[in-house]
């Protein structure tokens, strides 16, 4: 096998990963899968409960809220660092006209105490039936251009936020 290994790695190729066994060399490949498992798309929501969406005023959060409204949610809390912008305000107004109670809670979920107080207050008024963690910070770029500061910005809202949600 050692001779085979030397032969295989000395050949010029563009592969990042090889699995070499006694008789074969395996190269990972993506391939189309035709017989996918179907997913049950029925969502059962509790109209008496509240649903929390972190990052609720961003694109993903608002889309999540829209699906929840379509599926019958009547109480939604949108958590985010910013106030509703000109894109979000008409959506919130349209959902309110449908009888959905929308509460906007301005806070940064990477601050444990503020998140704790907001979730406890909400849960005292009505039971929390679901949390959708859509918070995130976009700091994209080439790996070679990334810094610890840009990594930390993303880490705070996504990872630290998820950790705090789990702790509460």
Secondary structure, DSSP 8 states (H G I E B T S, - for coil): -HHHHHHHHHS----S--EE-SS-EE-------SS-----------TTSEEEEETTTSHHHHHHHHHHHHTT--EEEEEESS---HHHHHHHHHHHHTT-EEEEEE--TT-HHHHHHHHHHHHHHS-EEEEEE---------GGG--HHHHHHHHIIIIIHHHHHHH-
